[in-house]
Amino acid sequence: MACGVGLLGLGVGLYARHASALPPVAIRPPGALAEKDFQGACIRCGMCVRDCPYDILNLAKPEEPITTGTPYFVARQLPCEMCDDIPCVKACPTGALDHSLTDIGKSRMGLAVLVDQETCLNFLGLRCDICYRVCPVIDKAITLDPQHNERTGKHTRFIPVVHSDACTGCGKCEKACPLKVAAIKVFPAALAKGEANEHYQIGWVEKEKAGGSLVAPDVEHQYNLPEGYRYEYGGRGLVPEGNGVPPAPGGAPVPSVPQAPPAVPRALQGGKL
Amino acid sequence: MNAAPKKIGADAVAAKGWRGAHKWLILRRISQITILTLFLIGPWFGVWIVKGNLNYSYTLNVLPLADPYVLLQTLLARHLPEKLAIIGMAIVVVFYLLVGGRTYCSWVCPLNMVTDAAAWLRTRLGIKGGMHVSRSARYWILGMTLVLALVTGTIAWEMANPVSMLHRGLIFGIGAGSLVIALIFLLDLLVVNDGWCGHLCPTGAFYSLIGRFGLTRVAAPKREACNDCMDCFAVCPEPQVIRPALKAVGGAGPVILAANCTNCGRCIDVCSKDVFVFGTRFANRTEPLALSAAVAKGL
């Protein structure tokens, strides 16, 4: 009998282990401990489900790929409304939802990721901006970073960039994405976030911290520009110096296209804008 | 086929009438259904008297109740719950120390209605025999679930526990959990008589450990009146608990002290001679017949 019970235990243990890998669509409520700790702390009582005023939370059923009886929400269906008083956390009797979380802005339910740059309307150069507009932490969790639109050569693409230091993982962006399938999605942080090696140092950060170059005295960067030209960083690219009229042919030669780095050719036309 | 055996409890019905012979059964069903209803009228009708489920509930925003078995697994998974859960656990432990641990099984647990239905159908269909499983298997399973919590650091048993699966399922949506409950029903009906509650369930095993010191007990103070009809043994889901008290095995007193008595009271119902009553465990000492029997034995 001990043998049979042992086998049963092994089965349940392996099943539990298998099921403890949270699928990407399942987002835990605010304040949830790291997944493994959560599975030891959550007693599957559903108090958080009951106290959520927007009814976004579910308890997983046995056939779902989430640990049976544990709470989750699917952002694309109903995102977290980020209540100021965080009633779900207060309702949790075990602290599986950490009671030390009192500022919903500090919750990290997951992390938004712009997963599809091919369908995202902003990437295509349109001003959809919906994910940016609906974000409860607007201008901090998602910013729109201007980039040159290489397709048109004359427009700016406003690229939604998620910042993990501010994104709570509420899922409003995923819910609001107007595409048939959202291009921006919230994933459990463990799936969404990379982690740099411990010994990596970001040069410019270290430089700022040290108040100066750490290696040798910085040398002013030298550009090998064609004679009579200067480089305009605002997007015009190479522009003739002086009055803006290119030097006469035979004088300083206009640089031929192959000499320029790959990104430059359109920029070369900058002068004709 | 044998001659149709006398229906269990027929003598009691004849002696006490149908209601007299089903008194505790009816009270038990009222208790089970009332508790379940209190949990269900919240999600069904928006009347929030009780929130949560049997693992943890909060009544009228004042009374926390927590299942000590699941909380023990949390502790073994190295997590300390919040204050309310610990208070809730203490209340539940004290309550079952007073009323008897496995009272949970027959008066509260929703799965009891499923296994009772299986047992009833099994008797009706005359299904006999089946696989032999030791009644101590539940303690092995209980130990296994606790070791599992310790080793995995998670409440692994809650993924499989049919007791919480059914109760949570009724309240929050059961999904494929209904298959697990159907399996339990079929196990009890076809494979092992009283298979789940009487042999395997670790929740019951856990409550029986609290019940070891339970105050409320069934006793057989009029055991001399027993006419050996065997109805109590036939109806009892844990018949091994009756014999010492009823038959004074080894000079035992009339109180059923065995931890696995679920205080269901069916033996009281089906006895036409009213041998059994509810009492306290202390009745074992003050009962004069038992005392004289003990004296007679020179104890």
Boltz contact constraints between the chains, C-beta under 6 A:
constraints:
  - contact:
      token1: [A, 1]
      token2: [B, 134]
      max_distance: 6.0
  - contact:
      token1: [A, 1]
      token2: [B, 137]
      max_distance: 6.0
  - contact:
      token1: [A, 5]
      token2: [B, 140]
      max_distance: 6.0
  - contact:
      token1: [A, 5]
      token2: [B, 141]
      max_distance: 6.0
  - contact:
      token1: [A, 5]
      token2: [B, 144]
      max_distance: 6.0
  - contact:
      token1: [A, 9]
      token2: [B, 144]
      max_distance: 6.0
  - contact:
      token1: [A, 9]
      token2: [B, 148]
      max_distance: 6.0
  - contact:
      token1: [A, 12]
      token2: [B, 156]
      max_distance: 6.0
  - contact:
      token1: [A, 12]
      token2: [B, 160]
      max_distance: 6.0
  - contact:
      token1: [A, 13]
      token2: [B, 148]
      max_distance: 6.0
  - contact:
      token1: [A, 13]
      token2: [B, 152]
      max_distance: 6.0
  - contact:
      token1: [A, 13]
      token2: [B, 156]
      max_distance: 6.0
  - contact:
      token1: [A, 16]
      token2: [B, 152]
      max_distance: 6.0
  - contact:
      token1: [A, 16]
      token2: [B, 154]
      max_distance: 6.0
  - contact:
      token1: [A, 16]
      token2: [B, 156]
      max_distance: 6.0
  - contact:
      token1: [A, 16]
      token2: [B, 159]
      max_distance: 6.0
  - contact:
      token1: [A, 39]
      token2: [B, 154]
      max_distance: 6.0
  - contact:
      token1: [A, 40]
      token2: [B, 77]
      max_distance: 6.0
  - contact:
      token1: [A, 40]
      token2: [B, 79]
      max_distance: 6.0
  - contact:
      token1: [A, 40]
      token2: [B, 153]
      max_distance: 6.0
  - contact:
      token1: [A, 40]
      token2: [B, 154]
      max_distance: 6.0
  - contact:
      token1: [A, 41]
      token2: [B, 79]
      max_distance: 6.0
  - contact:
      token1: [A, 43]
      token2: [B, 55]
      max_distance: 6.0
  - contact:
      token1: [A, 43]
      token2: [B, 56]
      max_distance: 6.0
  - contact:
      token1: [A, 43]
      token2: [B, 70]
      max_distance: 6.0
  - contact:
      token1: [A, 44]
      token2: [B, 55]
      max_distance: 6.0
  - contact:
      token1: [A, 44]
      token2: [B, 158]
      max_distance: 6.0
  - contact:
      token1: [A, 45]
      token2: [B, 52]
      max_distance: 6.0
  - contact:
      token1: [A, 45]
      token2: [B, 53]
      max_distance: 6.0
  - contact:
      token1: [A, 45]
      token2: [B, 55]
      max_distance: 6.0
  - contact:
      token1: [A, 45]
      token2: [B, 56]
      max_distance: 6.0
  - contact:
      token1: [A, 46]
      token2: [B, 52]
      max_distance: 6.0
  - contact:
      token1: [A, 46]
      token2: [B, 53]
      max_distance: 6.0
  - contact:
      token1: [A, 46]
      token2: [B, 172]
      max_distance: 6.0
  - contact:
      token1: [A, 47]
      token2: [B, 52]
      max_distance: 6.0
  - contact:
      token1: [A, 50]
      token2: [B, 51]
      max_distance: 6.0
  - contact:
      token1: [A, 59]
      token2: [B, 172]
      max_distance: 6.0
  - contact:
      token1: [A, 61]
      token2: [B, 175]
      max_distance: 6.0
  - contact:
      token1: [A, 62]
      token2: [B, 175]
      max_distance: 6.0
  - contact:
      token1: [A, 62]
      token2: [B, 176]
      max_distance: 6.0
  - contact:
      token1: [A, 62]
      token2: [B, 177]
      max_distance: 6.0
  - contact:
      token1: [A, 63]
      token2: [B, 175]
      max_distance: 6.0
  - contact:
      token1: [A, 63]
      token2: [B, 176]
      max_distance: 6.0
  - contact:
      token1: [A, 68]
      token2: [B, 159]
      max_distance: 6.0
  - contact:
      token1: [A, 69]
      token2: [B, 158]
      max_distance: 6.0
  - contact:
      token1: [A, 69]
      token2: [B, 168]
      max_distance: 6.0
  - contact:
      token1: [A, 93]
      token2: [B, 56]
      max_distance: 6.0
  - contact:
      token1: [A, 93]
      token2: [B, 82]
      max_distance: 6.0
  - contact:
      token1: [A, 93]
      token2: [B, 84]
      max_distance: 6.0
  - contact:
      token1: [A, 93]
      token2: [B, 85]
      max_distance: 6.0
  - contact:
      token1: [A, 94]
      token2: [B, 81]
      max_distance: 6.0
  - contact:
      token1: [A, 94]
      token2: [B, 82]
      max_distance: 6.0
  - contact:
      token1: [A, 94]
      token2: [B, 85]
      max_distance: 6.0
  - contact:
      token1: [A, 95]
      token2: [B, 82]
      max_distance: 6.0
